[in-house]
């Protein structure tokens, strides 16, 4: 995840797997079909927040809470070894049960992304 100044034009860039959230125009564009965000995280992201002091920090906090909730417990499915194994299927089976929701295509796609592999590798010293 990274932020760009509003003056940067991304419309002509050929970038796969990117979601552009334009806060000034209230518009979201994607470069591919992306599954919907699962509940309860989608509901948490849609809650109206009052605008005021600290508004720069609010979007950061919302995204941080979203990913913390989405990935809660992921460390329980990592085997710390030379092979660095993350038990994706076990995590995907456990999560719907723990929150009482059906399996989530968005989470499956995210767990197979470079972003997640980079995060889990850094967090475990690989």
N, C-alpha and C positions, 0 to 999 in steps of 0.2 A: 504494500500500500504506500502510495506517495502522493503528495499534494503538488499542484502546479499553480503558478500565478494565473489569474484569469486572462491575462494577455496572451498566453501561449495557445496557439491554434493547433488543435490535435485532429481537426477534420480531414487533413490530407495525409496523415500518417497511416501506414499499413501496420497495425499492431494487433496481434491476435491475443485473445484471452484478457482483454482490458475492458473495464467498466469505467466510463467517464461520468462522474457525478458533478454536474454544473450547478453550483449553489446559487449563482446569480440569476440564472434563467429557470431554475427549478426543473432541470431536465436530466434524464439518465439515458445514456446511449451505450450500447455494447457492440462488440465486433463479432459475436457468435451467439448461438442459442445457449442461454444459461438457465438452468433450472431455478424455480422460485426459491426464495429464502424460506427455510422451515419455521414453523411455530415452535416455541413461543418467542423466538428471537425477532420474527417479523413484527409481531405485535409490539414488542419493546421498542423497535426502531420507529414505529409509527406514532408513538405517544407524543403529543404536542408538548414541547418544552418552551417556557417563557424566554423571550429574547431580552438580554440585558448585559450587565457586567459579566465578563468571563465568557462571552459568546464564542470567542475563538477556541476556548478549551472544550466547550460542550460537544462539538462534532467529534473531536478526538476521543473524549470520554465515551460517547455513544458507540463508536467503532471498537474501542478497547473492550467495553462491556459485552458487545455483540460477540467478538471473537473469544473472549474468556468464557462466555456461556456456551457457545457453539462447540468449543474444544475442551470443555471441562472433563477432567478425568483421562485425557489422552495419554498421560504419562503411565497410567496403569497398563497400557497395551504396548509398551516399548520394552524390548529385551536388550539391556545394555551389554553388548558384546562386540567383538570385532565385526560381526556381520550387520550390526545396527538394525534390528528387526522391529518394525512397527506392525502390530497385528490389526490391520485396517478392518478386516471383516469382523473380528471380534468387537472392535469399537463401534462399528456401524450396527451390529446386532444389539449391543448393550444400550446405546443412546436412546433409540425409540422406546425401549422398555422403561428406561429410567424417567422419561418425561411423558410417557403415555401417548405418544404420537406415532404415526406410521413412518416407515423408512423415508429418508430424505435424499433425493437425487442431487440437490445442491451440495450437501455435505460430502457425498460420495465423490463428486467432481472436485471439490476443494481438496480433499485428502490425497488426490492423485496429482495435484498441481505442484509446480516447482516451488511456489511460495511456501506451501506446507512442508515440503521435504527440506527446504532450506531452514525453516524455523525449527523443525524437530531435530535436524542435524546439529544446528548451532547450540540448541538447549542441552544436547547430550554430549557435546564435545567432539563431534565427528565432522 
